[in-house]
Amino acid sequence: MRSLESHNKYPDCLWMQLEAIPVPSVAAKTQQLDIHLSLNFNEHWEPMLGGRIKFGLQGGTLKLKLENCELPVAARQLVGDFKLSPIEETQFIQSSAEVLFTESQRGIQDSENAEKNQETDCTFCHVSTAGDDTRPAWIFALEPGNAVLKGLLKSAKLGEFAAQPLRIAATFEVAKEDIYLTDAEGLWPHDITPNQHSVLERILTVYLQANKLKPALSWALLSYYLPPVEQREVEIVPEAEAQLQEMVDRVISAETDNFVELAKIANLNPAEDFAGSSLRGTTLSAVDFSSANLDRANFRGATLNDADFSDANLQNAKFGGADLSGAFLGNANLSGADLHKASLALANLSGANLSGANLLEVNLTNTNFSGANVESARFGNNSGMDEEMQVNLQQRGAIFEEV
């Protein structure tokens, strides 16, 4: 009559559990169900094309489909910033039978070294909410400073419902920008260029998301005095991996190292397919990224001089040590971006949003900040900055630190 069924495709990457805990209601002689969520994030090795890839998550979305119940925005309790508990090795024990309601929380075993490695084995995530009263959603995003989400969010309360016949279907879904490859073995030669490497990684990410992580990475179903509903899986097209191998081979054997041409060979759109991707050390001089979605992209050490990022979404992007000399970033969204030790000499950031960005030790020779939002942007030890520029930026909300 009442059951909680769950399924995790890649428990090493994401393990999800929902608990429904009966508790007395304030109303006399009635009960309510408190719904609690536990998530464990880590990295996973996946065999592919005779080699293997290692991936983790930079974010994702928990979606609930509610039947005969509602959860308004004001009643949702999992919102804000959270530090995930450090876990090096976690064992989750699930029986093949249905998991019944329990008032006790599931035991979780941490390794002896977990506490010693808190700074490296756990991350912070930001959770926001969306959706309507019958289809609420929680959006998880990695806070800057780490590559992927790692650690445990344990028994966080989502909300409460009256103990009446209801059904709750939960799915944790990921887009391609939520997936980040952290390693690869046996898939391509070691002498490929950074441009080839970035495009090849993106090919694998797009394939992984489309063919293995849909419709959801994890799902759970709560049926309370209502019959359960079967969760259908998407079948993998047999030809998909052969097509993937052919595309990888074309990029490896390409006679060009031009990023745009390599992306075209891989059927990738530079404006749409590289959000959350690694573009470290690439050569992207004069590339047109205008209006592109490059949220959370990693450009560390890249050559980006004269690139066009006008109106692009570069939220939380990483540009540490990158050369953005002469780049056009007009009206770009760089909020939360990390530009530490980058060069913005002769760059145009007119109208750009730099709120909360890190510009410590950035070369600002002849940089144009006219109309830019620099609220809480961090500056310090900047070559090319004169006193007049510093005063102007401070008056507009910038923060100057000693480095």
C-alpha positions as CSV (number, residue, x, y, z in Angstrom):
1,M,0.0,0.0,0.0
2,R,2.9,2.3,0.6
3,S,6.3,2.0,-1.0
4,L,9.4,4.0,-1.9
5,E,11.3,2.5,-4.9
6,S,14.5,4.0,-6.2
7,H,17.0,3.4,-8.9
8,N,20.5,4.8,-9.5
9,K,22.1,4.3,-12.9
10,Y,25.6,5.3,-11.8
11,P,25.7,5.2,-8.0
12,D,29.4,6.1,-8.0
13,C,28.6,9.4,-9.6
14,L,25.2,10.1,-8.0
15,W,23.4,8.1,-5.3
16,M,19.9,9.4,-4.5
17,Q,17.5,8.4,-1.8
18,L,14.1,9.8,-0.7
19,E,12.6,9.0,2.7
20,A,9.0,9.6,3.7
21,I,8.8,9.9,7.5
22,P,5.4,9.8,9.1
23,V,5.1,12.4,11.9
24,P,2.2,13.7,13.9
25,S,0.5,16.7,12.4
26,V,-0.5,19.8,14.4
27,A,-4.1,18.9,13.5
28,A,-5.5,16.5,16.0
29,K,-5.6,12.8,15.1
30,T,-3.8,13.3,11.7
31,Q,-0.4,12.6,10.3
32,Q,1.9,14.2,7.8
33,L,4.7,12.8,5.6
34,D,8.0,14.6,5.8
35,I,10.0,14.0,2.6
36,H,13.8,13.9,3.1
37,L,16.4,13.8,0.4
38,S,19.9,12.3,0.5
39,L,22.4,12.7,-2.4
40,N,26.0,11.5,-2.6
41,F,28.1,12.9,-5.4
42,N,31.4,11.5,-6.6
43,E,33.2,10.6,-9.8
44,H,32.6,7.5,-12.0
45,W,34.7,5.6,-14.5
46,E,32.7,4.5,-17.6
47,P,34.1,2.1,-20.3
48,M,33.9,3.6,-23.7
49,L,35.4,2.9,-27.2
50,G,37.9,0.4,-25.8
51,G,39.1,2.8,-23.2
52,R,37.3,4.6,-20.4
53,I,36.3,8.1,-19.2
54,K,36.0,9.5,-15.7
55,F,33.2,12.1,-15.0
56,G,31.4,13.9,-12.3
57,L,28.7,16.5,-12.0
58,Q,28.8,20.3,-11.9
59,G,25.1,20.5,-11.2
60,G,21.8,18.9,-12.0
61,T,18.0,19.3,-11.4
62,L,15.8,17.3,-9.0
63,K,12.3,17.3,-10.3
64,L,9.1,16.0,-8.5
65,K,5.9,15.1,-10.2
66,L,3.1,15.3,-7.5
67,E,-0.2,13.6,-7.7
68,N,-3.0,14.5,-5.3
69,C,-0.7,16.8,-3.4
70,E,1.1,20.2,-3.8
71,L,4.3,21.9,-2.6
72,P,4.2,25.7,-3.0
73,V,7.5,27.6,-3.2
74,A,7.1,29.0,0.3
75,A,6.8,25.5,1.8
76,R,10.1,24.2,0.2
77,Q,12.9,23.8,2.7
78,L,16.0,22.9,0.6
79,V,17.2,26.3,-0.6
80,G,20.5,28.0,-0.2
81,D,24.2,27.1,0.1
82,F,25.2,23.8,1.5
83,K,28.6,22.1,2.3
84,L,28.6,18.5,1.3
85,S,30.0,16.1,3.9
86,P,33.4,14.7,3.0
87,I,33.2,11.0,2.0
88,E,36.0,9.0,0.4
89,E,34.2,5.7,0.3
90,T,30.6,5.3,1.0
91,Q,28.6,2.1,1.1
92,F,24.9,2.2,0.4
93,I,22.9,-0.9,1.1
94,Q,19.7,-1.4,-0.8
95,S,17.6,-4.5,-1.0
96,S,16.0,-5.6,-4.2
97,A,12.7,-5.5,-2.4
98,E,10.7,-2.2,-1.9
99,V,12.2,0.2,0.7
100,L,9.5,0.8,3.3
101,F,8.9,3.9,5.2
102,T,11.3,4.3,8.1
103,E,11.8,6.9,10.9
104,S,15.4,6.0,11.2
105,Q,18.0,7.5,8.8
106,R,20.0,5.1,6.7
107,G,23.5,4.5,8.1
108,I,26.4,5.7,6.0
109,Q,30.0,4.6,6.6
110,D,32.7,7.1,6.0
111,S,36.3,6.1,5.6
112,E,38.9,6.9,8.3
113,N,40.6,9.4,6.1
114,A,37.5,11.5,5.3
115,E,37.9,14.0,8.1
116,K,41.6,14.4,7.3
117,N,40.7,15.4,3.7
118,Q,37.8,17.7,4.3
119,E,39.1,20.5,2.1
120,T,39.7,18.3,-0.9
121,D,37.0,15.6,-0.5
122,C,34.0,17.9,-0.1
123,T,32.5,20.8,-2.1
124,F,29.9,23.5,-1.7
125,C,26.7,23.6,-3.7
126,H,24.0,26.2,-4.2
127,V,20.4,25.0,-4.4
128,S,17.6,27.1,-5.9
129,T,14.0,26.2,-6.6
130,A,11.8,26.4,-9.6
131,G,8.6,24.9,-11.0
132,D,5.0,25.1,-10.0
133,D,3.1,23.6,-7.0
134,T,2.6,20.1,-8.6
135,R,6.0,20.0,-10.4
136,P,8.5,21.6,-8.1
137,A,12.2,21.4,-8.9
138,W,15.5,22.0,-7.1
139,I,18.5,23.2,-9.2
140,F,21.9,22.1,-7.8
141,A,25.0,24.1,-8.9
142,L,28.7,23.7,-7.9
143,E,30.1,26.6,-6.1
144,P,33.3,28.0,-7.7
145,G,36.6,26.5,-6.6
146,N,36.1,22.8,-7.5
147,A,35.9,20.8,-10.7
148,V,32.9,18.6,-9.7
149,L,30.5,18.0,-6.9
150,K,31.8,15.6,-4.2
151,G,30.3,14.5,-0.9
152,L,27.1,13.8,0.8
153,L,23.9,15.9,1.4
154,K,22.3,13.8,4.1
155,S,18.6,13.7,4.9
156,A,17.7,17.3,3.9
157,K,14.0,18.0,4.2
158,L,12.2,19.0,1.0
159,G,8.8,19.5,2.4
160,E,5.8,18.0,4.0
161,F,2.4,16.6,2.9
162,A,-0.8,15.4,4.5
163,A,-0.9,11.6,4.9
164,Q,-3.5,10.9,2.2
165,P,-3.4,8.8,-0.9
166,L,-0.7,10.4,-3.1
167,R,2.1,9.6,-5.6
168,I,5.5,11.4,-5.9
169,A,7.8,10.6,-8.8
170,A,11.3,12.1,-8.4
171,T,14.0,12.3,-11.1
172,F,17.5,13.8,-11.0
173,E,18.3,15.0,-14.5
174,V,21.5,16.4,-16.0
175,A,22.2,18.5,-19.1
176,K,25.4,18.3,-21.0
177,E,26.7,21.4,-19.3
178,D,26.3,19.6,-15.9
179,I,28.7,16.8,-16.9
180,Y,32.5,17.3,-16.5
181,L,35.1,14.8,-17.7
182,T,38.0,14.7,-15.3
183,D,40.1,11.9,-16.9
184,A,40.3,9.7,-20.0
185,E,42.3,6.6,-20.8
186,G,43.0,4.6,-24.0
187,L,40.9,6.8,-26.2
188,W,43.3,8.9,-28.2
189,P,47.0,9.5,-28.8
190,H,49.0,11.5,-26.2
191,D,50.2,14.0,-28.8
192,I,46.9,15.6,-29.7
193,T,46.6,19.4,-29.4
194,P,44.6,21.1,-26.6
195,N,42.1,22.2,-29.3
196,Q,41.6,18.6,-30.4
197,H,41.4,17.4,-26.7
198,S,38.7,19.9,-25.9
199,V,36.5,19.0,-28.9
200,L,37.0,15.2,-28.3
201,E,36.0,15.5,-24.6
202,R,32.9,17.4,-25.6
203,I,32.0,14.8,-28.2
204,L,32.1,12.1,-25.4
205,T,30.1,14.4,-23.0
206,V,27.3,15.0,-25.5
207,Y,27.2,11.2,-26.3
208,L,27.2,10.3,-22.6
209,Q,24.3,12.7,-21.8
210,A,22.2,11.8,-24.8
211,N,22.7,8.0,-24.8
212,K,23.3,6.9,-21.2
213,L,22.1,9.6,-18.7
214,K,18.6,10.1,-20.1
215,P,15.8,10.4,-19.2
216,A,17.3,10.7,-15.6
217,L,20.5,9.8,-13.8
218,S,18.5,8.6,-10.8
219,W,14.8,8.3,-10.0
220,A,12.6,7.4,-7.1
221,L,8.9,6.7,-6.7
222,L,6.7,7.1,-3.6
223,S,3.2,5.5,-3.8
224,Y,1.1,6.1,-0.7
225,Y,-2.1,4.1,-1.0
226,L,-1.9,4.4,-4.8
227,P,-0.5,1.9,-7.3
228,P,3.1,2.5,-8.4
229,V,3.8,3.5,-12.0
230,E,6.6,1.9,-14.0
231,Q,9.6,4.0,-14.9
232,R,10.6,3.5,-18.6
233,E,14.2,3.6,-19.7
234,V,15.5,5.0,-23.0
235,E,17.1,2.3,-25.2
236,I,20.6,2.9,-26.5
237,V,20.7,3.0,-30.3
238,P,23.2,0.2,-31.3
239,E,24.7,2.4,-34.1
240,A,25.4,5.3,-31.7
241,E,28.8,4.0,-30.4
242,A,30.0,3.2,-34.0
243,Q,29.1,6.8,-35.0
244,L,30.9,8.1,-32.0
245,Q,34.1,6.2,-32.9
246,E,33.9,7.5,-36.4
247,M,33.6,11.1,-35.2
248,V,36.5,10.7,-32.8
249,D,38.7,9.3,-35.6
250,R,37.8,12.3,-37.8
251,V,38.8,14.8,-35.2
252,I,42.1,13.0,-34.4
253,S,43.0,12.7,-38.1
254,A,41.9,16.3,-39.0
255,E,44.5,18.3,-40.9
256,T,43.5,21.5,-39.1
257,D,43.8,22.6,-35.5
258,N,41.4,25.5,-36.0
259,F,38.8,25.2,-33.2
260,V,35.8,26.2,-35.2
261,E,36.7,23.8,-38.0
262,L,37.2,20.9,-35.5
263,A,33.9,21.7,-33.8
264,K,32.2,21.6,-37.3
265,I,33.8,18.2,-38.0
266,A,32.4,17.0,-34.6
267,N,28.9,18.5,-35.4
268,L,29.3,20.8,-32.4
269,N,28.1,24.4,-32.2
270,P,30.6,26.7,-30.4
271,A,27.8,28.9,-29.3
272,E,25.7,26.1,-27.7
273,D,27.6,23.0,-27.0
274,F,30.6,24.1,-24.8
275,A,28.9,25.3,-21.6
276,G,30.6,23.7,-18.6
277,S,33.3,22.3,-20.8
278,S,37.1,22.2,-20.5
279,L,38.9,24.5,-22.9
280,R,42.1,24.7,-21.0
281,G,45.2,25.7,-22.9
282,T,43.3,26.1,-26.2
283,T,44.2,28.6,-28.9
284,L,41.0,30.5,-29.7
285,S,42.4,33.8,-31.1
286,A,39.7,35.9,-32.8
287,V,37.0,33.1,-32.4
288,D,33.4,34.4,-32.5
289,F,31.7,33.4,-29.3
290,S,29.2,36.3,-29.4
291,S,26.0,35.4,-27.6
292,A,27.4,32.0,-26.8
293,N,26.4,30.0,-23.7
294,L,29.7,29.3,-22.0
295,D,28.5,29.1,-18.4
296,R,31.1,27.4,-16.1
297,A,33.5,26.8,-19.1
298,N,37.1,26.4,-18.1
299,F,39.5,28.6,-20.2
300,R,42.5,28.4,-17.9
301,G,45.7,29.2,-19.8
302,A,43.9,29.6,-23.1
303,T,44.9,32.1,-25.8
304,L,41.8,34.3,-26.4
305,N,43.3,37.5,-27.8
306,D,40.8,39.4,-30.0
307,A,38.1,36.8,-29.4
308,D,34.5,38.1,-29.5
309,F,32.5,37.3,-26.3
310,S,30.0,40.1,-26.8
311,D,26.7,39.3,-25.0
312,A,28.0,35.8,-24.0
313,N,27.1,34.0,-20.9
314,L,30.3,33.4,-19.0
315,Q,28.9,33.0,-15.5
316,N,31.4,31.3,-13.2
317,A,33.8,30.7,-16.1
318,K,37.5,30.1,-15.3
319,F,40.1,32.3,-17.1
320,G,43.1,31.9,-14.8
321,G,46.2,32.8,-16.7
322,A,44.3,33.2,-20.0
323,D,45.3,35.8,-22.6
324,L,42.3,38.0,-23.3
325,S,44.3,40.8,-24.8
326,G,42.1,42.8,-27.2
327,A,39.1,40.6,-26.6
328,F,35.6,42.1,-26.9
329,L,33.5,41.3,-23.9
330,G,30.8,44.0,-24.3
331,N,27.6,43.2,-22.3
332,A,29.0,39.7,-21.5
333,N,27.9,38.1,-18.2
334,L,31.1,37.4,-16.2
335,S,29.5,37.3,-12.8
336,G,31.4,35.0,-10.5
337,A,34.1,34.4,-13.2
338,D,37.7,33.7,-12.1
339,L,40.2,35.9,-14.1
340,H,43.1,35.6,-11.7
341,K,46.4,36.5,-13.4
342,A,44.7,36.8,-16.8
343,S,45.5,39.6,-19.3
344,L,42.7,42.0,-20.2
345,A,45.1,44.5,-21.9
346,L,43.2,46.4,-24.5
347,A,40.1,44.4,-23.8
348,N,36.6,46.0,-24.1
349,L,34.3,45.1,-21.1
350,S,31.8,48.0,-21.7
351,G,28.5,47.0,-20.2
352,A,29.8,43.7,-18.9
353,N,28.5,42.1,-15.7
354,L,31.6,41.5,-13.5
355,S,29.8,41.3,-10.2
356,G,31.6,39.0,-7.8
357,A,34.4,38.2,-10.3
358,N,38.0,37.6,-9.3
359,L,40.3,40.1,-11.1
360,L,43.3,39.8,-8.8
361,E,46.7,40.3,-10.5
362,V,45.0,40.8,-13.9
363,N,46.7,43.0,-16.5
364,L,44.4,45.9,-17.0
365,T,46.5,48.0,-19.4
366,N,44.0,50.2,-21.5
367,T,41.1,48.0,-20.4
368,N,37.6,49.6,-21.0
369,F,35.2,49.2,-18.1
370,S,32.7,51.8,-19.2
371,G,29.2,50.9,-18.0
372,A,30.4,47.6,-16.5
373,N,28.9,46.3,-13.3
374,V,31.8,45.8,-10.9
375,E,29.8,45.4,-7.7
376,S,31.9,43.1,-5.3
377,A,34.4,42.4,-8.1
378,R,37.8,41.8,-6.5
379,F,40.9,43.7,-7.7
380,G,44.4,43.8,-6.4
381,N,48.0,44.1,-7.7
382,N,46.8,45.0,-11.2
383,S,49.3,46.0,-13.8
384,G,48.2,48.9,-16.0
385,M,45.8,50.3,-13.4
386,D,46.3,54.0,-12.5
387,E,44.9,55.8,-9.5
388,E,42.0,57.4,-11.4
389,M,40.8,53.9,-12.6
390,Q,41.0,52.5,-9.1
391,V,39.0,55.3,-7.6
392,N,36.4,55.1,-10.3
393,L,36.0,51.3,-9.8
394,Q,35.8,51.6,-6.0
395,Q,33.1,54.2,-6.3
396,R,31.1,51.7,-8.4
397,G,31.4,48.9,-5.7
398,A,34.7,47.1,-6.6
399,I,36.7,45.7,-3.8
400,F,40.5,46.2,-3.7
401,E,42.6,43.6,-1.8
402,E,46.3,43.4,-1.0
403,V,48.0,40.5,-2.7
